[in-house]
Amino acid sequence: MRRTAVLGSLGTLITGALVAGALAAPVANADSDRRHHRPDAEAIGVAVAAARAAATGIDWRDCPADWGLEKPIQCGWVTVPVDYAKPHGKKIRIAVDRIASTGTPAERQGALLYNPGGPGGSGLRFPRRVTTKNAIWANAAKAYDFVGFDPRGVGHSAPISCVDPTEYVKGPKADPVPDSEADKLAQRKLAAEYAEGCAEKSGDMLPFMTTPDTARDLDVIRAALGEKKLNFVGVSYGTYLGAVYGTLFPTHVRRMVLDSVVNPSRDKIWYEVNLDQDVAFEGRLEDWMTWVARNDSAYHLGDTYAEVRGQWDTLRAAAKKNPLGGKVGPAELIGFFQNAPYYDSMWAPVAEAWSAYAAGDPQPLIDAAAADLTDTAGNIASENGNAVYTAVECADAPWPTSWKKWDRDNTRLHRKYPFMTWANAWMNLPCATWSAPRRSPVEVKTGKGLPPVLIAQSERDAATPYAGAVELHKRFEGSRLITEKDAGSHGITNLVNPCLNTKVEAYLLTGKLDARDQTCAPHATPRP
């Protein structure tokens, strides 16, 4: 699950004044959910769409030049219904790509599909693990065609939008941490404006941006590929997509690897998941700052965690008073610094930019944290990703509509976990005034015919806390959990850790799992 700091600068999201009643906009309730959600019709609809896709197949061609996918990767389209309850109604095209397995015909085991997370992430770069000669995946590539796709609403697959991309990225934005009730009201207005913008620009798609809808798309892609069963790797949000797919289509799963797990409990999706994330980010931030302190000879930011944390507070206060380069305030700093708790690979780059600032050169930090308004394609992708993130999470489940609850919960958490709490709250607050229907979350469970699933999780993951992996492990009978102990990077199946890599590879190649859950030592600690 990927986060950005805040919604946008005050007054930049939607043109015009916000009417007073928008903060209490009506939302779909459980009764409307029952009226609009017809699981039997959707089950029939996905079977119809899958049969149609199997008959049609995919017309593989060279990828468009501006997709950035080199030969021999090929691209194509799979047509799916917008509404699976109406399989003969309006349709959209899902962008897919593939690279053929590198082994012999006897070694080939079919297609391996991939989702990197989000919601809102594109999987089209997955086949590049072959063209870039990623050693971790070399043996799996002998057995499988690597297949990526843009989920519905993402990238090339009927992309949705909520605001103008340039306005979305423009900074400096308001400090996410409120100093007053007036600051909170301003952020509430921004969130409500953002929800209105989504409805205005993408309203026809919003009711159908759920994780179950994307899981149905995944089954149609499987059929279009000519595969009887699905081989799937899901990371971050991709684990929830995989969990929902496994629940809806247990007999269609062949092998499934779920890495860095979203807690699938119906009580957690999605409001509580985000609160849990705030707590975990604080712990992983401390891990990183402790590492920075141990490497004070390189970074000169303090030789204890307390000193380094004090430097952060000083930097944050300075940027709030005078945004760095006129572009980087506290919101932009959080957006950049959160990379370190996410990924160990970012520990050194973030520390280096920060160290340069402390030594009197702010430019590296400004360049890293500020928006590049000239990057049109990147800004479009960023805005699209955030729109999909919001649309999926708002549509998947009911959200609290009482501001008092949001205020109480986030005020309480901020006292002990201040790094991400308010930024995360404003990011998700559009769901409080979301006008499109909300569904009841899928009850993730083991259905008849579901094969053993492999789960991989680092112990101190900030974005998807460890408890989520434990919860999914309980729900998927016969699954195995590999824990990377004393580690916290997000998305661990693409990191070099022979203990983990060999187990994932063995499962994909043979289907065999260890007799019991396993614990691996952490991957190598980053070097300054």
C-alpha positions, 0 to 999 in steps of 0.5 A: 500500500503506497501513500503520498503525503496530502491531497493538495494545496488549499483551493487548488483541487476543484474550482469554485466554492464548496457548499456547506453541506458537502462535508455531510454528503450522503453516502451509500449504506448497507441497504443500498449495498444490498440493492446494487450488489448482486453476487450471483449475477456477477458470478454469472457475468464473470463466467460469461466474460471469461468464456468470451475471452478464452475464445478471443485470446490476446492479439500480441503485438510489439508494445507502443513506443511510449510504454517504455517496454523493450522487445521481446516484451509484447503487449495486448488487450483483454476486454472486460465488462465495467459491471459484471452483473451486466456482462453484455453492457459497457466494456473497457480494455485492460492493458496486458504485456508478457515475455515468453518463458526462457526455458525449454518447452518441457520446462514451461509451466504457463503464465505467471501474473503479477500485481505490485500493489497500490491500489493504483500500481501498474504491473506492466514492468514485471516482464522487464525482470527478464530483459534486465536479467534479474537473477532472483527470478531467472529460474522462475522465468524459465518456467513461466511467461511473465505477464503484467497488467494495468488494473482497471482504472490504472494507466492504459486500462480506462484510466480514471482521474479526480483532479488536474495532475499539475494542480495535484502535484504542485507544492508546497502543500499545507502542513498535514499536522493541524495547528488549529480547528481552522486547519482541520476544517480547511483539510476537510474541505480539501478532502470533500472537494477531492471526492467531488472531483472524483465523482465529476471526472470519473463517476461512471467508473467509481461503483465498479472500482472494487477489489472484487471487480479487479479480481474478476478482471484477473480471472478474465485475463487468465482465461484470455491467456488460455490458462485453466488455473492462475499462477500469481504473485501479489505484493502489498495491495496485490496480496489483498487482490490475491486473497479476494481472488482466492476466495472468489475463485478457489478452484482457479488457483494453481500457485500464489505467492503473497508478499507483504500482506494487507490485513484482510479482516473485514473489520480492518478493511480499510479504515483500521488498516490505515490506523495500524499503518500509522503505528508501524511507520513510527516503529520503522522510522525509528529503525532507520533513524537509529541506523543513521545514528550508527553511521554518524561518521557518514551523515553527521546528523547525530549519533543517537536516535534522539539526536537524529529525531531532533534533527528531523523536528528541526528540519520540519519546523524550518520547512514549515516556516520557510519552504525549501526553495519555495517548494518543499514544506512539511508535506513534501518532506513527509512524502520523501522521507516516508521512502526510508521506512518503506524500503531499505534501499532508500535508507542511504539516499534519503539520509544523503539528501538530508545530510547535504541539507544539514551541511548547508546544501539544500538542493539535493533535498529540494530536488528529491522532495519537490514536484517536477512540474515539467514531468507531464507523464509522471504527474499524470501517472501520479494523479491517476495512481492516487485516484485509483487508490482512493476509488478502490479503498472508498468503494471496497468497504464502509467508512466512518462518516462522523468527523468526530470519530476521525478527529478522535482517532487521529488525535489520539494516534498522533500523540505517540505516532506523529510521523504519518498519522495526520498525513494518512488521515487527510489522504483517506478522508475523501472516503468520508464523503464519497458519493458512490456506492460502498460494498461490504468487504469480501470475507476472505476464507478458504474455499473448496479446492484452494491449494496451499498459498505461500505468504512472505512478510518482514517482521517490521514492515511499516506499510503492511504490518506483520499482523496482516500476514498472520491473519491471512495465514489463519484464513487460508488453510494449508498456507505457509508463512515465511517471516523475515525476522528483524527486517522491515522492508516492504516487498521482500520477494525481490530482495536478495535473501537466499533463505527466502529466494530459494523457498519462493523459487521452489514453490513456484517451480514445484508447488512444494512448501515446507512442512511448517512455517519458516523464519529467515534471517534478515537480508543485508543491512544497507551500507552508507 
